[in-house]
Amino acid sequence: MRHKKSRFQLNRFTSWRRATLVSLARNLLIHQSIKTTKTKARAVKPLVEKLISLAKLNSLFAKRQVYKILNDHKLVSSLFNEIAPRFNNRVGGYTRILNLDTRRGDSAQIVILELTEVKKAIKKPKKEKEKEVKAEEEKRPVIIKEKPVEAEEKHKTEVAVKEKPPITKKPPKKFLGGIRNIFKKERDSL
């Protein structure tokens, strides 16, 4: 009997459910924040927490266990080298669920599932970027080559000879005008 054996079945059979959870976990580790339904988020949260706990151990056995679930060497290495060190001072609670709105089509509760320690890229203000570009342009040496006047005149005459006159295209026929010619009956002359 199945007394007290509850889990999120997600209306899927076993292999499909496992594939869904692994896909959600992989996307969460890659993008660090995903938008999904509340039920899926609650189902994948324990799996992600387990993966990060294994990554904090940083042993060969842990890497093999994580690879067995994720099946991606690059993702495993990024998990162990970039994501897990952020959570060294935490014992648990590596993910959080933020409620959004309901989906219009089926009224499913939509949430954001994200890692609690998110690495954000530092963006520079536009003014600083413009200053850096100007500074780089000033550092570059400017080389100006002067050509003799006679060479420029010869080059202009050669270019004028080589240029072709513009081809004037006939305006395209209207759609029905082109078809009418195909189906036009030829009259027999007597």
C-alpha positions in Angstrom: 0.0 0.0 0.0 1.1 3.6 -0.7 0.3 5.1 2.7 2.0 8.5 3.2 4.1 8.1 0.0 3.4 11.5 -1.6 5.3 13.1 -4.3 4.7 15.5 -7.1 3.6 13.3 -10.0 3.0 16.3 -12.4 0.5 14.1 -14.3 3.4 12.3 -16.0 4.7 8.7 -16.0 8.0 8.1 -14.2 10.6 8.6 -16.9 8.9 11.7 -18.2 8.6 13.2 -14.8 12.3 12.5 -14.1 13.2 14.1 -17.4 11.1 17.2 -16.6 12.8 17.6 -13.2 16.3 17.2 -14.6 15.6 19.7 -17.4 14.3 22.2 -14.9 17.3 21.7 -12.6 19.7 22.1 -15.5 18.0 25.3 -16.7 18.0 26.7 -13.1 21.8 26.0 -12.8 22.5 27.6 -16.2 20.3 30.7 -16.0 20.1 30.9 -12.1 16.5 31.9 -12.4 13.6 30.3 -14.3 9.9 31.0 -14.6 7.7 27.9 -14.2 4.5 26.7 -12.4 4.4 26.5 -8.7 3.9 22.7 -8.7 7.0 22.1 -10.9 9.0 24.5 -8.8 8.1 22.7 -5.6 8.9 19.4 -7.2 12.4 20.4 -8.5 13.5 22.4 -5.4 14.7 19.3 -3.4 16.7 18.0 -6.4 18.5 21.3 -6.9 19.2 21.5 -3.1 20.7 18.0 -3.2 22.9 18.9 -6.2 24.3 22.0 -4.5 24.9 20.1 -1.3 26.8 17.5 -3.2 28.8 20.2 -5.0 29.8 21.7 -1.7 31.5 18.4 -0.8 33.8 18.9 -3.8 34.9 15.2 -4.0 35.2 12.9 -7.0 32.3 10.8 -5.7 30.1 13.9 -5.5 31.1 14.9 -9.0 30.1 11.4 -10.3 26.8 11.5 -8.5 26.0 15.0 -9.9 27.0 13.9 -13.4 24.8 10.9 -13.1 21.8 13.3 -12.8 22.8 16.2 -15.0 24.8 14.4 -17.8 26.8 17.5 -18.8 30.5 17.9 -17.9 30.5 21.7 -18.4 27.5 22.1 -16.2 29.0 19.9 -13.5 32.2 21.9 -13.6 30.4 25.2 -13.4 28.3 23.9 -10.5 31.4 22.8 -8.6 33.6 25.8 -9.5 31.2 28.8 -9.6 27.9 28.0 -8.0 28.8 25.9 -4.9 31.5 28.3 -3.5 28.8 31.0 -3.2 26.9 28.8 -0.8 29.8 27.8 1.5 28.4 29.8 4.4 24.9 28.4 4.0 23.6 25.1 5.4 20.5 25.0 3.3 18.0 27.1 1.5 19.8 27.5 -1.8 16.7 28.2 -3.8 13.7 30.4 -3.4 10.2 30.6 -4.9 8.7 34.0 -5.7 5.0 34.1 -6.6 4.0 35.9 -9.8 0.6 35.7 -11.4 -1.7 33.1 -12.7 -1.4 31.9 -16.3 -4.2 33.2 -18.5 -4.8 29.9 -20.4 -5.3 27.5 -17.6 -5.0 29.6 -14.4 -1.9 27.9 -13.3 0.1 29.7 -10.6 3.3 31.0 -12.2 6.4 31.5 -10.0 10.1 32.4 -10.3 12.4 29.8 -9.0 15.9 31.2 -8.4 19.1 30.6 -6.5 19.4 32.7 -3.4 23.0 33.7 -4.1 22.8 35.0 -7.7 26.0 36.3 -9.5 25.0 39.5 -11.2 27.1 41.1 -13.9 28.2 44.6 -13.0 27.0 47.1 -15.6 28.9 50.3 -16.2 26.9 53.5 -16.8 26.9 54.8 -20.3 28.9 57.8 -19.5 31.8 55.7 -18.2 31.7 53.5 -21.3 31.8 56.6 -23.6 34.8 58.0 -21.7 36.7 54.7 -22.1 36.0 54.6 -25.8 37.2 58.2 -26.2 40.3 57.4 -24.2 41.1 54.4 -26.4 40.6 56.6 -29.6 43.0 59.2 -28.2 45.7 56.6 -27.6 45.6 55.3 -31.1 48.1 57.0 -33.5 46.4 58.7 -36.4 48.2 58.1 -39.8 47.2 60.3 -42.7 48.6 59.5 -46.1 48.6 62.2 -48.7 48.3 61.4 -52.4 49.5 63.5 -55.3 46.8 65.5 -57.0 47.5 64.0 -60.4 47.0 60.4 -59.2 43.6 61.4 -57.8 42.5 62.8 -61.1 43.6 59.7 -63.1 41.8 57.5 -60.6 38.6 59.5 -61.0 38.6 59.2 -64.8 39.2 55.5 -64.6 36.3 55.1 -62.2 34.1 57.1 -64.5 34.9 54.8 -67.5 34.4 51.6 -65.4 31.0 52.6 -64.1 28.0 51.0 -65.9 24.9 53.0 -66.6 22.1 52.1 -64.2 19.8 49.5 -65.4 16.2 50.6 -65.5 13.9 47.8 -64.5 10.4 47.5 -65.7 7.8 47.8 -63.0 6.6 44.3 -62.0 3.2 43.4 -63.4 0.3 43.1 -61.1 -0.5 39.6 -60.0 -3.6 39.1 -62.0 -2.1 40.9 -65.0 0.6 38.2 -65.2 -1.9 35.3 -64.9 -4.2 36.7 -67.5 -1.6 36.4 -70.1 -1.2 32.7 -69.4 -4.8 31.9 -69.7 -5.6 34.3 -72.6 -7.5 32.6 -75.4 -6.1 33.0 -78.8 -8.7 33.8 -81.3 -8.7 32.0 -84.5 -8.8 34.3 -87.5 -11.0 33.2 -90.4 
